[in-house]
Amino acid sequence: MFKSLSHIYAQLIDDTTGKTLITASTAEKAVRVGLKHGGNVEAAKKVGASIAERALGKNIKSVVFDRGGYKYHGCVKALADAARETGLRF
């Protein structure tokens, strides 16, 4: 996960090969629909739900959550909770 003032980004990476499998961010028009700002808690919820839906669509059900050094609160927590609620396990 990466966060800036304007956008929130999440990606699933295969640690054995180092390749990115799935990405989602508020920079994408499909995710940003209905959001006033791309760097807040509501945006994080949409990114979390989006990455979980994409993962489940590729039959990825369980992941390891790396918060990238960010504290587990606010946007980070919202993204993780939304991904869990959508069905992703970590």
C-alpha positions as CSV (number, residue, x, y, z in Angstrom):
1,M,0.0,0.0,0.0
2,F,1.1,3.5,-0.8
3,K,-0.7,6.8,0.1
4,S,-0.2,10.4,-0.9
5,L,-2.3,13.4,-0.3
6,S,-4.1,13.0,-3.5
7,H,-4.3,9.2,-4.1
8,I,-4.2,5.8,-2.4
9,Y,-2.6,2.8,-4.2
10,A,-2.7,-0.9,-3.4
11,Q,-1.1,-3.8,-5.1
12,L,-0.8,-7.5,-4.7
13,I,2.8,-8.8,-5.4
14,D,3.9,-12.4,-5.8
15,D,6.9,-12.4,-3.4
16,T,8.5,-15.4,-5.0
17,T,8.8,-13.8,-8.5
18,G,8.6,-10.2,-7.5
19,K,5.8,-9.5,-10.1
20,T,2.7,-7.4,-9.5
21,L,-0.4,-9.4,-9.9
22,I,-3.2,-6.9,-9.2
23,T,-3.4,-3.1,-8.6
24,A,-6.1,-0.7,-7.6
25,S,-5.9,3.0,-6.9
26,T,-7.9,6.2,-6.8
27,A,-6.0,7.3,-9.9
28,E,-8.3,5.0,-11.8
29,K,-11.5,6.5,-13.1
30,A,-13.5,3.3,-12.2
31,V,-12.4,3.5,-8.6
32,R,-12.7,7.2,-8.2
33,V,-16.4,7.4,-9.3
34,G,-18.4,9.3,-6.7
35,L,-15.4,10.4,-4.6
36,K,-14.6,14.1,-4.0
37,H,-11.0,13.4,-2.9
38,G,-8.7,10.5,-3.6
39,G,-6.7,10.5,-0.4
40,N,-9.2,10.1,2.4
41,V,-10.8,7.2,4.3
42,E,-13.8,6.9,1.9
43,A,-11.3,6.5,-1.0
44,A,-9.3,3.9,1.0
45,K,-12.5,1.9,1.5
46,K,-13.2,1.9,-2.3
47,V,-9.6,0.9,-3.1
48,G,-9.8,-1.9,-0.5
49,A,-13.0,-3.3,-1.9
50,S,-11.7,-3.0,-5.5
51,I,-8.5,-4.8,-4.8
52,A,-10.3,-7.6,-3.0
53,E,-12.9,-8.0,-5.8
54,R,-10.0,-8.2,-8.4
55,A,-8.1,-10.7,-6.3
56,L,-11.1,-12.9,-5.7
57,G,-11.8,-12.7,-9.5
58,K,-8.3,-14.2,-10.0
59,N,-8.9,-16.9,-7.3
60,I,-6.6,-15.2,-4.8
61,K,-8.3,-15.6,-1.5
62,S,-5.5,-15.0,1.1
63,V,-2.7,-12.4,1.2
64,V,-0.2,-10.9,3.6
65,F,-0.9,-7.2,4.3
66,D,2.1,-5.0,4.3
67,R,1.2,-1.5,5.4
68,G,4.4,0.0,4.0
69,G,5.5,1.5,7.3
70,Y,2.3,3.4,7.8
71,K,0.6,3.1,11.2
72,Y,-2.5,0.9,11.3
73,H,-5.2,3.6,11.6
74,G,-7.2,5.9,9.3
75,C,-6.8,5.2,5.6
76,V,-4.7,2.0,6.2
77,K,-7.2,0.5,8.5
78,A,-10.1,1.5,6.2
79,L,-8.5,-0.1,3.2
80,A,-7.8,-3.3,5.2
81,D,-11.3,-3.5,6.7
82,A,-12.9,-3.0,3.3
83,A,-10.8,-5.7,1.7
84,R,-11.7,-8.1,4.5
85,E,-15.4,-7.3,4.3
86,T,-15.3,-8.0,0.6
87,G,-13.9,-11.5,1.3
88,L,-10.1,-11.2,1.2
89,R,-8.3,-12.9,4.1
90,F,-5.0,-11.7,5.7
